[in-house]
C-alpha cells in the first residue's frame, strides 16, 4: 500500500491542504489502510472543532465493508455534521458512505454516477463452515441494506430488490432515490474557506 501511494498524483500534501479546510477524500478503493486514516482524521477534526462541519468527498469504486461500517458509525458519533459529496463515481461502499452523510448535506456533482449492489464474498470450506459463512454474509447484507433504507428513506424491500444486480443511478436519479439531497450548483456548497492552522496528527506549523 505504501509503495502504491508513492506513485499517486494526489499527494499527502494535497490531503493536508484539504484537511485545513475540513475536507476528507476517499479516492479509489476503500481498504483497511485508507479507511483507518479516514477514521483517525474524522475523530481528530471533530476534536479540533466539534461545531464546524466536516466534508467527505467520494470518488471510489467501493471496497471494505467493515471499514465503511466503522466510518459511518463515527460519522454518527462525532458532534459535528459530516456532509458528503459524490465527485465522479460512488460505488458500493462509496454509495453507502455518500448516503450516510448528514441529511440535507449530501451532494453530487451533476455528472456523478452512483452504483448500489449487495457485493460478494468468497465462501468455501466444509459444509458447516460454508453454512456459518453464509449466515454471516446474510447478516452483513441485511445490516448494510437496512442502513441504506434508513438513510435514503426507501422501504427495505425496494432497497433489497434494487441491490440484487448492479443498479446504476445518474446524479438526478440518486437524488430522487435519496442517496443525495441536492446536485451541486454553486462553489460555496462544497468548498469552505481555508483554516490556516495545524490540523491532525503530523501537521506542521
Rosetta blueprint (number, residue, H / E / L):
1 X L
2 X H
3 X H
4 X H
5 X H
6 X H
7 X L
8 X L
9 X L
10 X L
11 X L
12 X H
13 X H
14 X H
15 X H
16 X H
17 X H
18 X H
19 X H
20 X H
21 X L
22 X L
23 X E
24 X E
25 X E
26 X E
27 X E
28 X L
29 X L
30 X E
31 X L
32 X H
33 X H
34 X H
35 X H
36 X H
37 X H
38 X H
39 X H
40 X H
41 X H
42 X H
43 X H
44 X H
45 X H
46 X H
47 X H
48 X H
49 X L
50 X L
51 X L
52 X L
53 X L
54 X E
55 X E
56 X E
57 X E
58 X E
59 X E
60 X E
61 X L
62 X L
63 X E
64 X L
65 X H
66 X H
67 X H
68 X H
69 X H
70 X H
71 X H
72 X H
73 X H
74 X H
75 X H
76 X H
77 X H
78 X L
79 X L
80 X L
81 X L
82 X E
83 X E
84 X E
85 X E
86 X E
87 X E
88 X E
89 X E
90 X E
91 X E
92 X L
93 X H
94 X H
95 X H
96 X H
97 X H
98 X H
99 X H
100 X L
101 X L
102 X L
103 X L
104 X L
105 X L
106 X E
107 X E
108 X E
109 X L
110 X L
111 X L
112 X L
113 X E
114 X E
115 X E
116 X E
117 X L
118 X L
119 X L
120 X L
121 X L
122 X L
123 X L
124 X L
125 X L
126 X L
127 X H
128 X H
129 X H
130 X H
131 X H
132 X H
133 X H
134 X H
135 X H
136 X H
137 X H
138 X H
139 X H
140 X H
141 X H
142 X H
143 X H
144 X H
145 X H
146 X H
147 X H
148 X H
149 X H
150 X H
151 X H
152 X H
153 X L
154 X L
155 X L
156 X H
157 X H
158 X H
159 X H
160 X H
161 X H
162 X H
163 X L
164 X L
165 X L
166 X L
167 X E
168 X E
169 X E
170 X E
171 X H
172 X H
173 X H
174 X H
175 X H
176 X H
177 X H
178 X L
179 X L
180 X L
181 X L
182 X E
183 X E
184 X L
185 X L
186 X L
187 X H
188 X H
189 X H
190 X L
191 X L
192 X L
193 X L
194 X L
195 X L
196 X L
197 X L
198 X L
199 X L
200 X L
201 X L
202 X L
203 X L
204 X L
205 X L
